[in-house]
């Protein structure tokens, strides 16, 4: 099982990611899209990565917004595995509104 990261290490590592924030024992990010279908396409791409990694984020869909929350459930908090998944999701270059 991966080791839990302390708050200081999470803060240092999360700075390297675009728009991710620590929320309790998760890291989270909300993506916004131009349409519901664009958001659903993004969710499907995230699902493919999650299956490949065998690591699944919590996904909340609200019309054109998709919020991903990630933690290593078996460890009870944030590990390097979560930050690696967030980085991989960011590398998909999702069509976010800025």
Biopython code that builds the backbone (N, CA, C, O; Angstrom):
import numpy as np
from Bio.PDB.StructureBuilder import StructureBuilder

atoms = [
    (1, "UNK", "N", (0.850, -1.185, 0.000)),
    (1, "UNK", "CA", (0.000, 0.000, 0.000)),
    (1, "UNK", "C", (0.894, 1.248, 0.000)),
    (1, "UNK", "O", (1.879, 1.301, 0.737)),
    (2, "UNK", "N", (0.559, 2.242, -0.815)),
    (2, "UNK", "CA", (1.351, 3.480, -0.830)),
    (2, "UNK", "C", (1.235, 4.204, 0.522)),
    (2, "UNK", "O", (0.226, 4.088, 1.218)),
    (3, "UNK", "N", (2.279, 4.944, 0.871)),
    (3, "UNK", "CA", (2.248, 5.659, 2.151)),
    (3, "UNK", "C", (1.511, 6.994, 2.018)),
    (3, "UNK", "O", (1.553, 7.654, 0.980)),
    (4, "UNK", "N", (0.845, 7.358, 3.092)),
    (4, "UNK", "CA", (0.174, 8.656, 3.138)),
    (4, "UNK", "C", (1.205, 9.773, 3.118)),
    (4, "UNK", "O", (2.278, 9.653, 3.709)),
    (5, "UNK", "N", (0.873, 10.847, 2.440)),
    (5, "UNK", "CA", (1.737, 12.028, 2.422)),
    (5, "UNK", "C", (1.264, 12.984, 3.506)),
    (5, "UNK", "O", (0.061, 13.116, 3.732)),
    (6, "UNK", "N", (2.192, 13.649, 4.175)),
    (6, "UNK", "CA", (1.768, 14.641, 5.168)),
    (6, "UNK", "C", (1.341, 15.914, 4.438)),
    (6, "UNK", "O", (1.596, 16.077, 3.244)),
    (7, "UNK", "N", (0.689, 16.810, 5.175)),
    (7, "UNK", "CA", (0.134, 18.035, 4.570)),
    (7, "UNK", "C", (1.187, 18.861, 3.849)),
    (7, "UNK", "O", (0.927, 19.420, 2.784)),
    (8, "UNK", "N", (2.372, 18.936, 4.432)),
    (8, "UNK", "CA", (3.448, 19.727, 3.829)),
    (8, "UNK", "C", (3.869, 19.136, 2.476)),
    (8, "UNK", "O", (4.078, 19.864, 1.505)),
    (9, "UNK", "N", (3.984, 17.829, 2.433)),
    (9, "UNK", "CA", (4.383, 17.176, 1.184)),
    (9, "UNK", "C", (3.291, 17.295, 0.129)),
    (9, "UNK", "O", (3.586, 17.501, -1.049)),
    (10, "UNK", "N", (2.031, 17.166, 0.543)),
    (10, "UNK", "CA", (0.917, 17.344, -0.395)),
    (10, "UNK", "C", (0.963, 18.760, -0.965)),
    (10, "UNK", "O", (0.859, 18.946, -2.177)),
    (11, "UNK", "N", (1.118, 19.757, -0.096)),
    (11, "UNK", "CA", (1.151, 21.153, -0.543)),
    (11, "UNK", "C", (2.280, 21.392, -1.532)),
    (11, "UNK", "O", (2.095, 22.080, -2.536)),
    (12, "UNK", "N", (3.446, 20.826, -1.255)),
    (12, "UNK", "CA", (4.598, 21.016, -2.149)),
    (12, "UNK", "C", (4.341, 20.362, -3.503)),
    (12, "UNK", "O", (4.620, 20.958, -4.543)),
    (13, "UNK", "N", (3.818, 19.156, -3.495)),
    (13, "UNK", "CA", (3.615, 18.427, -4.747)),
    (13, "UNK", "C", (2.434, 18.952, -5.553)),
    (13, "UNK", "O", (2.467, 18.930, -6.783)),
    (14, "UNK", "N", (1.394, 19.424, -4.876)),
    (14, "UNK", "CA", (0.197, 19.877, -5.583)),
    (14, "UNK", "C", (0.463, 21.173, -6.346)),
    (14, "UNK", "O", (-0.239, 21.491, -7.306)),
    (15, "UNK", "N", (1.480, 21.916, -5.916)),
    (15, "UNK", "CA", (1.852, 23.151, -6.626)),
    (15, "UNK", "C", (2.253, 22.870, -8.069)),
    (15, "UNK", "O", (2.143, 23.750, -8.922)),
    (16, "UNK", "N", (2.712, 21.665, -8.348)),
    (16, "UNK", "CA", (3.137, 21.303, -9.706)),
    (16, "UNK", "C", (1.957, 20.966, -10.622)),
    (16, "UNK", "O", (2.128, 20.786, -11.828)),
    (17, "UNK", "N", (0.772, 20.885, -10.044)),
    (17, "UNK", "CA", (-0.424, 20.543, -10.820)),
    (17, "UNK", "C", (-1.222, 21.803, -11.118)),
    (17, "UNK", "O", (-1.117, 22.796, -10.398)),
    (18, "UNK", "N", (-2.016, 21.762, -12.175)),
    (18, "UNK", "CA", (-2.799, 22.925, -12.588)),
    (18, "UNK", "C", (-4.196, 22.906, -11.964)),
    (18, "UNK", "O", (-5.060, 22.137, -12.384)),
    (19, "UNK", "N", (-4.406, 23.751, -10.965)),
    (19, "UNK", "CA", (-5.746, 23.957, -10.433)),
    (19, "UNK", "C", (-6.242, 22.945, -9.414)),
    (19, "UNK", "O", (-7.387, 23.040, -8.972)),
    (20, "UNK", "N", (-5.429, 21.993, -9.034)),
    (20, "UNK", "CA", (-5.845, 21.014, -8.027)),
    (20, "UNK", "C", (-5.673, 21.638, -6.641)),
    (20, "UNK", "O", (-4.748, 22.414, -6.404)),
    (21, "UNK", "N", (-6.588, 21.281, -5.728)),
    (21, "UNK", "CA", (-6.560, 21.794, -4.368)),
    (21, "UNK", "C", (-6.750, 20.628, -3.406)),
    (21, "UNK", "O", (-7.374, 19.623, -3.748)),
    (22, "UNK", "N", (-6.215, 20.769, -2.217)),
    (22, "UNK", "CA", (-6.449, 19.784, -1.165)),
    (22, "UNK", "C", (-7.784, 20.112, -0.513)),
    (22, "UNK", "O", (-8.018, 21.248, -0.100)),
    (23, "UNK", "N", (-8.646, 19.126, -0.423)),
    (23, "UNK", "CA", (-9.937, 19.274, 0.253)),
    (23, "UNK", "C", (-10.083, 18.116, 1.232)),
    (23, "UNK", "O", (-10.497, 17.018, 0.858)),
    (24, "UNK", "N", (-9.743, 18.372, 2.472)),
    (24, "UNK", "CA", (-9.780, 17.310, 3.472)),
    (24, "UNK", "C", (-8.750, 16.243, 3.137)),
    (24, "UNK", "O", (-7.562, 16.536, 3.004)),
    (25, "UNK", "N", (-9.212, 15.004, 3.001)),
    (25, "UNK", "CA", (-8.291, 13.899, 2.698)),
    (25, "UNK", "C", (-8.272, 13.560, 1.210)),
    (25, "UNK", "O", (-7.892, 12.454, 0.827)),
    (26, "UNK", "N", (-8.684, 14.520, 0.366)),
    (26, "UNK", "CA", (-8.712, 14.353, -1.094)),
    (26, "UNK", "C", (-7.930, 15.479, -1.751)),
    (26, "UNK", "O", (-7.672, 16.513, -1.135)),
    (27, "UNK", "N", (-7.551, 15.267, -3.022)),
    (27, "UNK", "CA", (-7.198, 16.384, -3.895)),
    (27, "UNK", "C", (-8.347, 16.483, -4.884)),
    (27, "UNK", "O", (-8.913, 15.466, -5.286)),
    (28, "UNK", "N", (-8.697, 17.706, -5.280)),
    (28, "UNK", "CA", (-9.879, 17.895, -6.121)),
    (28, "UNK", "C", (-9.669, 19.021, -7.123)),
    (28, "UNK", "O", (-8.877, 19.940, -6.913)),
    (29, "UNK", "N", (-10.405, 18.911, -8.213)),
    (29, "UNK", "CA", (-10.377, 19.945, -9.243)),
    (29, "UNK", "C", (-11.706, 19.926, -9.978)),
    (29, "UNK", "O", (-12.253, 18.860, -10.258)),
    (30, "UNK", "N", (-12.225, 21.114, -10.291)),
    (30, "UNK", "CA", (-13.443, 21.239, -11.078)),
    (30, "UNK", "C", (-13.078, 21.706, -12.475)),
    (30, "UNK", "O", (-12.393, 22.714, -12.649)),
    (31, "UNK", "N", (-13.538, 20.968, -13.459)),
    (31, "UNK", "CA", (-13.330, 21.281, -14.871)),
    (31, "UNK", "C", (-14.642, 21.832, -15.416)),
    (31, "UNK", "O", (-15.715, 21.332, -15.077)),
    (32, "UNK", "N", (-14.562, 22.851, -16.252)),
    (32, "UNK", "CA", (-15.768, 23.424, -16.848)),
    (32, "UNK", "C", (-15.688, 23.298, -18.361)),
    (32, "UNK", "O", (-14.635, 23.512, -18.961)),
    (33, "UNK", "N", (-16.815, 22.947, -18.967)),
    (33, "UNK", "CA", (-16.885, 22.687, -20.405)),
    (33, "UNK", "C", (-17.965, 23.542, -21.052)),
    (33, "UNK", "O", (-18.826, 24.096, -20.369)),
    (34, "UNK", "N", (-17.912, 23.642, -22.351)),
    (34, "UNK", "CA", (-18.877, 24.433, -23.100)),
    (34, "UNK", "C", (-20.235, 23.777, -23.229)),
    (34, "UNK", "O", (-21.225, 24.447, -23.525)),
    (35, "UNK", "N", (-20.292, 22.470, -23.010)),
    (35, "UNK", "CA", (-21.574, 21.760, -23.100)),
    (35, "UNK", "C", (-21.535, 20.515, -22.225)),
    (35, "UNK", "O", (-20.472, 20.052, -21.811)),
    (36, "UNK", "N", (-22.703, 19.997, -21.961)),
    (36, "UNK", "CA", (-22.831, 18.761, -21.189)),
    (36, "UNK", "C", (-22.104, 17.618, -21.886)),
    (36, "UNK", "O", (-21.411, 16.836, -21.235)),
    (37, "UNK", "N", (-22.258, 17.512, -23.212)),
    (37, "UNK", "CA", (-21.623, 16.419, -23.946)),
    (37, "UNK", "C", (-20.103, 16.490, -23.912)),
    (37, "UNK", "O", (-19.442, 15.453, -23.872)),
    (38, "UNK", "N", (-19.539, 17.689, -23.928)),
    (38, "UNK", "CA", (-18.085, 17.816, -23.797)),
    (38, "UNK", "C", (-17.632, 17.309, -22.431)),
    (38, "UNK", "O", (-16.618, 16.620, -22.325)),
    (39, "UNK", "N", (-18.381, 17.649, -21.397)),
    (39, "UNK", "CA", (-18.059, 17.169, -20.055)),
    (39, "UNK", "C", (-18.146, 15.653, -19.965)),
    (39, "UNK", "O", (-17.304, 15.018, -19.330)),
    (40, "UNK", "N", (-19.157, 15.073, -20.597)),
    (40, "UNK", "CA", (-19.312, 13.617, -20.570)),
    (40, "UNK", "C", (-18.187, 12.935, -21.353)),
    (40, "UNK", "O", (-17.728, 11.859, -20.970)),
    (41, "UNK", "N", (-17.747, 13.554, -22.440)),
    (41, "UNK", "CA", (-16.611, 13.008, -23.187)),
    (41, "UNK", "C", (-15.366, 12.982, -22.318)),
    (41, "UNK", "O", (-14.601, 12.017, -22.336)),
    (42, "UNK", "N", (-15.169, 14.066, -21.547)),
    (42, "UNK", "CA", (-14.045, 14.142, -20.614)),
    (42, "UNK", "C", (-14.145, 13.034, -19.564)),
    (42, "UNK", "O", (-13.153, 12.367, -19.270)),
    (43, "UNK", "N", (-15.336, 12.837, -19.000)),
    (43, "UNK", "CA", (-15.542, 11.791, -17.996)),
    (43, "UNK", "C", (-15.181, 10.425, -18.568)),
    (43, "UNK", "O", (-14.559, 9.611, -17.885)),
    (44, "UNK", "N", (-15.560, 10.173, -19.794)),
    (44, "UNK", "CA", (-15.234, 8.890, -20.417)),
    (44, "UNK", "C", (-13.728, 8.713, -20.602)),
    (44, "UNK", "O", (-13.212, 7.606, -20.441)),
    (45, "UNK", "N", (-13.014, 9.797, -20.939)),
    (45, "UNK", "CA", (-11.561, 9.717, -21.065)),
    (45, "UNK", "C", (-10.906, 9.485, -19.702)),
    (45, "UNK", "O", (-9.936, 8.735, -19.592)),
    (46, "UNK", "N", (-11.445, 10.133, -18.667)),
    (46, "UNK", "CA", (-10.940, 9.913, -17.308)),
    (46, "UNK", "C", (-11.186, 8.461, -16.897)),
    (46, "UNK", "O", (-10.325, 7.833, -16.282)),
    (47, "UNK", "N", (-12.366, 7.928, -17.240)),
    (47, "UNK", "CA", (-12.693, 6.539, -16.882)),
    (47, "UNK", "C", (-11.703, 5.562, -17.510)),
    (47, "UNK", "O", (-11.312, 4.578, -16.882)),
    (48, "UNK", "N", (-11.305, 5.832, -18.737)),
    (48, "UNK", "CA", (-10.339, 4.958, -19.411)),
    (48, "UNK", "C", (-8.995, 4.965, -18.671)),
    (48, "UNK", "O", (-8.399, 3.912, -18.444)),
    (49, "UNK", "N", (-8.530, 6.152, -18.301)),
    (49, "UNK", "CA", (-7.287, 6.268, -17.546)),
    (49, "UNK", "C", (-7.424, 5.579, -16.183)),
    (49, "UNK", "O", (-6.520, 4.863, -15.753)),
    (50, "UNK", "N", (-8.542, 5.796, -15.516)),
    (50, "UNK", "CA", (-8.763, 5.200, -14.195)),
    (50, "UNK", "C", (-8.698, 3.675, -14.266)),
    (50, "UNK", "O", (-8.129, 3.032, -13.384)),
    (51, "UNK", "N", (-9.275, 3.105, -15.305)),
    (51, "UNK", "CA", (-9.217, 1.654, -15.470)),
    (51, "UNK", "C", (-7.785, 1.187, -15.725)),
    (51, "UNK", "O", (-7.346, 0.179, -15.170)),
    (52, "UNK", "N", (-7.063, 1.923, -16.566)),
    (52, "UNK", "CA", (-5.662, 1.565, -16.841)),
    (52, "UNK", "C", (-4.830, 1.605, -15.568)),
    (52, "UNK", "O", (-3.984, 0.739, -15.347)),
    (53, "UNK", "N", (-5.068, 2.602, -14.738)),
    (53, "UNK", "CA", (-4.290, 2.799, -13.508)),
    (53, "UNK", "C", (-4.833, 1.970, -12.340)),
    (53, "UNK", "O", (-4.176, 1.836, -11.307)),
    (54, "UNK", "N", (-6.027, 1.420, -12.510)),
    (54, "UNK", "CA", (-6.734, 0.735, -11.416)),
    (54, "UNK", "C", (-6.840, 1.640, -10.193)),
    (54, "UNK", "O", (-6.638, 1.219, -9.054)),
    (55, "UNK", "N", (-7.166, 2.910, -10.477)),
    (55, "UNK", "CA", (-7.290, 3.932, -9.431)),
    (55, "UNK", "C", (-8.397, 4.869, -9.896)),
    (55, "UNK", "O", (-8.267, 5.509, -10.939)),
    (56, "UNK", "N", (-9.478, 4.956, -9.139)),
    (56, "UNK", "CA", (-10.701, 5.598, -9.621)),
    (56, "UNK", "C", (-11.067, 6.826, -8.790)),
    (56, "UNK", "O", (-11.244, 6.727, -7.576)),
    (57, "UNK", "N", (-11.180, 7.983, -9.447)),
    (57, "UNK", "CA", (-11.582, 9.193, -8.729)),
    (57, "UNK", "C", (-13.089, 9.179, -8.462)),
    (57, "UNK", "O", (-13.847, 8.480, -9.135)),
    (58, "UNK", "N", (-13.501, 9.958, -7.477)),
    (58, "UNK", "CA", (-14.919, 10.241, -7.307)),
    (58, "UNK", "C", (-15.247, 11.302, -8.351)),
    (58, "UNK", "O", (-14.492, 12.257, -8.529)),
    (59, "UNK", "N", (-16.366, 11.135, -9.038)),
    (59, "UNK", "CA", (-16.739, 12.042, -10.128)),
    (59, "UNK", "C", (-18.118, 12.619, -9.836)),
    (59, "UNK", "O", (-19.087, 11.888, -9.631)),
    (60, "UNK", "N", (-18.183, 13.946, -9.823)),
    (60, "UNK", "CA", (-19.451, 14.644, -9.625)),
    (60, "UNK", "C", (-19.716, 15.469, -10.881)),
    (60, "UNK", "O", (-18.904, 16.311, -11.264)),
    (61, "UNK", "N", (-20.858, 15.219, -11.517)),
    (61, "UNK", "CA", (-21.209, 15.916, -12.760)),
    (61, "UNK", "C", (-22.372, 16.862, -12.475)),
    (61, "UNK", "O", (-23.397, 16.468, -11.918)),
    (62, "UNK", "N", (-22.186, 18.111, -12.868)),
    (62, "UNK", "CA", (-23.253, 19.104, -12.731)),
    (62, "UNK", "C", (-23.290, 19.925, -14.016)),
    (62, "UNK", "O", (-22.567, 20.911, -14.161)),
    (63, "UNK", "N", (-24.131, 19.509, -14.927)),
    (63, "UNK", "CA", (-24.331, 20.116, -16.235)),
    (63, "UNK", "C", (-23.010, 20.273, -16.986)),
    (63, "UNK", "O", (-22.534, 19.294, -17.561)),
    (64, "UNK", "N", (-22.399, 21.454, -17.008)),
    (64, "UNK", "CA", (-21.147, 21.642, -17.762)),
    (64, "UNK", "C", (-19.914, 21.599, -16.865)),
    (64, "UNK", "O", (-18.814, 21.921, -17.314)),
    (65, "UNK", "N", (-20.084, 21.206, -15.606)),
    (65, "UNK", "CA", (-18.963, 21.110, -14.683)),
    (65, "UNK", "C", (-18.756, 19.659, -14.261)),
    (65, "UNK", "O", (-19.709, 18.922, -14.008)),
    (66, "UNK", "N", (-17.500, 19.275, -14.194)),
    (66, "UNK", "CA", (-17.126, 17.947, -13.709)),
    (66, "UNK", "C", (-16.093, 18.143, -12.610)),
    (66, "UNK", "O", (-15.029, 18.717, -12.842)),
    (67, "UNK", "N", (-16.412, 17.663, -11.416)),
    (67, "UNK", "CA", (-15.467, 17.746, -10.300)),
    (67, "UNK", "C", (-14.908, 16.353, -10.041)),
    (67, "UNK", "O", (-15.651, 15.384, -9.876)),
    (68, "UNK", "N", (-13.587, 16.278, -10.009)),
    (68, "UNK", "CA", (-12.904, 15.031, -9.679)),
    (68, "UNK", "C", (-12.290, 15.174, -8.293)),
    (68, "UNK", "O", (-11.654, 16.182, -7.985)),
    (69, "UNK", "N", (-12.486, 14.156, -7.462)),
    (69, "UNK", "CA", (-11.870, 14.095, -6.137)),
    (69, "UNK", "C", (-11.117, 12.776, -6.065)),
    (69, "UNK", "O", (-11.657, 11.717, -6.384)),
    (70, "UNK", "N", (-9.864, 12.858, -5.643)),
    (70, "UNK", "CA", (-9.018, 11.665, -5.650)),
    (70, "UNK", "C", (-8.394, 11.470, -4.279)),
    (70, "UNK", "O", (-7.899, 12.414, -3.663)),
    (71, "UNK", "N", (-8.428, 10.232, -3.814)),
    (71, "UNK", "CA", (-7.672, 9.810, -2.643)),
    (71, "UNK", "C", (-7.417, 8.318, -2.781)),
    (71, "UNK", "O", (-8.116, 7.626, -3.522)),
    (72, "UNK", "N", (-6.431, 7.835, -2.076)),
    (72, "UNK", "CA", (-6.184, 6.399, -2.032)),
    (72, "UNK", "C", (-7.022, 5.861, -0.872)),
    (72, "UNK", "O", (-6.619, 5.930, 0.289)),
    (73, "UNK", "N", (-8.196, 5.325, -1.214)),
    (73, "UNK", "CA", (-9.144, 4.891, -0.191)),
    (73, "UNK", "C", (-8.526, 3.872, 0.767)),
    (73, "UNK", "O", (-8.766, 3.926, 1.973)),
    (74, "UNK", "N", (-7.736, 2.948, 0.232)),
    (74, "UNK", "CA", (-7.146, 1.903, 1.076)),
    (74, "UNK", "C", (-6.146, 2.481, 2.079)),
    (74, "UNK", "O", (-5.894, 1.876, 3.121)),
    (75, "UNK", "N", (-5.576, 3.651, 1.770)),
    (75, "UNK", "CA", (-4.630, 4.298, 2.682)),
    (75, "UNK", "C", (-5.328, 5.331, 3.565)),
    (75, "UNK", "O", (-4.763, 5.782, 4.562)),
    (76, "UNK", "N", (-6.548, 5.704, 3.201)),
    (76, "UNK", "CA", (-7.301, 6.677, 3.992)),
    (76, "UNK", "C", (-6.881, 8.111, 3.790)),
    (76, "UNK", "O", (-7.081, 8.943, 4.675)),
    (77, "UNK", "N", (-6.301, 8.421, 2.642)),
    (77, "UNK", "CA", (-5.893, 9.796, 2.387)),
    (77, "UNK", "C", (-5.112, 9.916, 1.099)),
    (77, "UNK", "O", (-5.265, 9.105, 0.187)),
    (78, "UNK", "N", (-4.273, 10.933, 1.032)),
    (78, "UNK", "CA", (-3.565, 11.298, -0.192)),
    (78, "UNK", "C", (-2.190, 10.628, -0.223)),
    (78, "UNK", "O", (-1.421, 10.687, 0.736)),
    (79, "UNK", "N", (-1.912, 9.992, -1.358)),
    (79, "UNK", "CA", (-0.609, 9.357, -1.583)),
    (79, "UNK", "C", (-0.049, 9.864, -2.917)),
    (79, "UNK", "O", (-0.722, 10.596, -3.643)),
    (80, "UNK", "N", (1.166, 9.474, -3.224)),
    (80, "UNK", "CA", (1.787, 9.845, -4.506)),
    (80, "UNK", "C", (0.964, 9.307, -5.674)),
    (80, "UNK", "O", (0.956, 9.902, -6.752)),
    (81, "UNK", "N", (0.285, 8.208, -5.471)),
    (81, "UNK", "CA", (-0.560, 7.610, -6.509)),
    (81, "UNK", "C", (-1.649, 8.589, -6.962)),
    (81, "UNK", "O", (-1.963, 8.663, -8.150)),
    (82, "UNK", "N", (-2.222, 9.340, -6.015)),
    (82, "UNK", "CA", (-3.277, 10.308, -6.333)),
    (82, "UNK", "C", (-2.737, 11.462, -7.171)),
    (82, "UNK", "O", (-3.367, 11.896, -8.135)),
    (83, "UNK", "N", (-1.572, 11.945, -6.790)),
    (83, "UNK", "CA", (-0.967, 13.053, -7.525)),
    (83, "UNK", "C", (-0.558, 12.617, -8.930)),
    (83, "UNK", "O", (-0.649, 13.407, -9.870)),
    (84, "UNK", "N", (-0.116, 11.386, -9.083)),
    (84, "UNK", "CA", (0.238, 10.868, -10.410)),
    (84, "UNK", "C", (-1.003, 10.759, -11.292)),
    (84, "UNK", "O", (-0.944, 11.057, -12.485)),
    (85, "UNK", "N", (-2.125, 10.332, -10.713)),
    (85, "UNK", "CA", (-3.367, 10.254, -11.490)),
    (85, "UNK", "C", (-3.824, 11.647, -11.908)),
    (85, "UNK", "O", (-4.236, 11.846, -13.050)),
    (86, "UNK", "N", (-3.754, 12.610, -10.995)),
    (86, "UNK", "CA", (-4.137, 13.990, -11.324)),
    (86, "UNK", "C", (-3.270, 14.526, -12.462)),
    (86, "UNK", "O", (-3.776, 15.178, -13.375)),
    (87, "UNK", "N", (-1.978, 14.255, -12.409)),
    (87, "UNK", "CA", (-1.066, 14.712, -13.469)),
    (87, "UNK", "C", (-1.441, 14.076, -14.803)),
    (87, "UNK", "O", (-1.447, 14.743, -15.837)),
    (88, "UNK", "N", (-1.745, 12.814, -14.773)),
    (88, "UNK", "CA", (-2.112, 12.130, -16.017)),
    (88, "UNK", "C", (-3.415, 12.699, -16.592)),
    (88, "UNK", "O", (-3.546, 12.844, -17.807)),
    (89, "UNK", "N", (-4.363, 13.016, -15.733)),
    (89, "UNK", "CA", (-5.618, 13.625, -16.182)),
    (89, "UNK", "C", (-5.331, 14.989, -16.803)),
    (89, "UNK", "O", (-5.862, 15.309, -17.867)),
    (90, "UNK", "N", (-4.502, 15.788, -16.152)),
    (90, "UNK", "CA", (-4.143, 17.104, -16.702)),
    (90, "UNK", "C", (-3.463, 16.971, -18.066)),
    (90, "UNK", "O", (-3.663, 17.811, -18.943)),
    (91, "UNK", "N", (-2.671, 15.933, -18.243)),
    (91, "UNK", "CA", (-1.958, 15.743, -19.505)),
    (91, "UNK", "C", (-2.884, 15.399, -20.667)),
    (91, "UNK", "O", (-2.468, 15.454, -21.824)),
    (92, "UNK", "N", (-4.126, 15.049, -20.375)),
    (92, "UNK", "CA", (-5.103, 14.805, -21.451)),
    (92, "UNK", "C", (-5.419, 16.105, -22.189)),
    (92, "UNK", "O", (-5.988, 16.087, -23.281)),
    (93, "UNK", "N", (-5.049, 17.220, -21.588)),
    (93, "UNK", "CA", (-5.340, 18.542, -22.159)),
    (93, "UNK", "C", (-6.827, 18.699, -22.418)),
    (93, "UNK", "O", (-7.260, 18.962, -23.540)),
    (94, "UNK", "N", (-7.595, 18.530, -21.355)),
    (94, "UNK", "CA", (-9.052, 18.692, -21.423)),
    (94, "UNK", "C", (-9.413, 20.093, -21.906)),
    (94, "UNK", "O", (-8.751, 21.062, -21.535)),
    (95, "UNK", "N", (-10.444, 20.209, -22.719)),
    (95, "UNK", "CA", (-10.841, 21.520, -23.245)),
    (95, "UNK", "C", (-11.572, 22.339, -22.187)),
    (95, "UNK", "O", (-12.785, 22.535, -22.270)),
    (96, "UNK", "N", (-10.824, 22.815, -21.189)),
    (96, "UNK", "CA", (-11.400, 23.624, -20.114)),
    (96, "UNK", "C", (-11.644, 25.039, -20.594)),
    (96, "UNK", "O", (-10.948, 25.544, -21.474)),
    (97, "UNK", "N", (-12.646, 25.670, -19.999)),
    (97, "UNK", "CA", (-12.792, 27.123, -20.169)),
    (97, "UNK", "C", (-11.791, 27.774, -19.246)),
    (97, "UNK", "O", (-11.575, 27.285, -18.138)),
    (98, "UNK", "N", (-11.181, 28.847, -19.660)),
    (98, "UNK", "CA", (-10.234, 29.562, -18.786)),
    (98, "UNK", "C", (-10.694, 30.961, -18.568)),
    (98, "UNK", "O", (-10.036, 31.725, -17.862)),
]
sb = StructureBuilder()
sb.init_structure("model")
sb.init_model(0)
sb.init_chain("A")
sb.init_seg("    ")
for serial, (resi, resn, name, xyz) in enumerate(atoms, 1):
    if name == "N":
        sb.init_residue(resn, " ", resi, " ")
    sb.init_atom(name, np.array(xyz, "f"), 0.0, 1.0, " ", f" {name:<3s}", serial, name[0])
structure = sb.get_structure()
